[in-house]
Amino acid sequence: MKLIRAFIIGGALCVIAQIFIDKTRLTPARILVAYVTMGVILGGAGVYGYLVDFAGCGATLPLTGFGYSLSQGVKKAVDESGLIGALTGGLTATAGGIAAAISFGYIFSIIFKSKPKR
Amino acid sequence: MLSIIKLSHAPSIISGASVVGKKEYDGPLGTDFDIHDNDSTFGMDTWEKSESEMQRLAVNTSLAKAKLSPSDIEVIFAGDLMNQCTGSAYGALGFAKPYFGIYGACSTFAEGLAIASMMLGAGYYKKCAVVTSSHFCSAERQFRFPIEYGGQRPPTSQRTVTGAGAVILSLDGAGPFICDVMPGIPIDMGISDANNMGAAMAPAAINTFKRYFDETNTSPSDYDLILTGDLGMEGHSILCEIMGTKGYDMSKNYNDCGLMIYNCKTQDVHSGGSGCGCSATVFSSLILKKLLRHELNNVLFAATGALMSPDSIKQGMSIPGIAHLIHIKNERI
């Protein structure tokens, strides 16, 4: 069922990133940027859509999913408004996610106090 | 031309104190430290203020142990890892004494001891305090991301020690004495991996040790203990191996504060401890106690530092290392 597929695919994407952290000199920031970029490329090529159909949130939640949203947003905006869509489409499609990240980040930073891991 | 500085009026380390966070207190040296705080805030609302508080506590505790008051010292040498040495500057405010802020990355404690002992040895001052600190959270904010970001650390990285170590140096004292000092030369071997500081700093340690052994015509076995600040597992093995190929066997009496302060197997600290608080706390606690009890009588202490900045890393520059060496003996030469 989709719940299990989401878990497996989402987990697999995280495992790949962890392997990069453990075995290569790539910094976490570089890995995250690579993930967004891969999502854009695979989304633009029409490939990532199949993974989203197969695994639902397991494909859209990891950062590759964010890149996928960017690519789909750009496609839609270019179809509707022409070339300017290349600039407006990505942010429009991911506006909800970005606003959520900022709002929740802000709210939680007010409620909770950060401290180092035990 | 010799680069060693021999101190004819060798100053004495008359007391030392260490202040650490929870993880350091839970480590193998836990009970050797004077003060610890369970949540690493030390009662402050920012990590930078916590670091200043740690420095204040370390200096005050050190003064109390020597039965001195702040007015008895003439100058404070202090440093930390933050931009503009924020922790040190604000920490020194309360003492109302002349303050020299210094930066040598993780070598700052040895740098402070070197400069302070040279000034005392030359007769400019009679009593001073040397203190350095680091804090895991402020270092993450400084060099990588604030801890709120939740970033993951790779296996070869080291964990910045939350701790401050202070000593009081005096020209009247019964030892242990800082007899000579070898200032470090910055060495850059082209390592640019910020997650492998040990490899970046080891060449500087090799350079300093080799110059020291050559100029003093001594070998590693002439000393009770040779200590580096935070080379970690990788740097430790590089140092032993390369010094071995040059004819200096450091396998018997060489240790590293970064490997002593944490239990690398159980505390999830990857390659060991780092930060200028690492060498400062280990030296001001365990090592000083052993020197005072005469369990150690002849020690070489070389803290190593990686001289990069967050901007130099982003610009792709490699990481130069430096190692300042202090020679401490229980008798004046």
Interface residues (C-beta under 8 A of the other chain):
Chain A: I21 D22 R25 T27 P28 S109 S114 K115 P116 R118
Chain B: G21 K22 K23 D39 S40 T41 F136 C137 P146 I147 E148 G151 Q152 P154 P155 T162 D193 A194 N195 N196
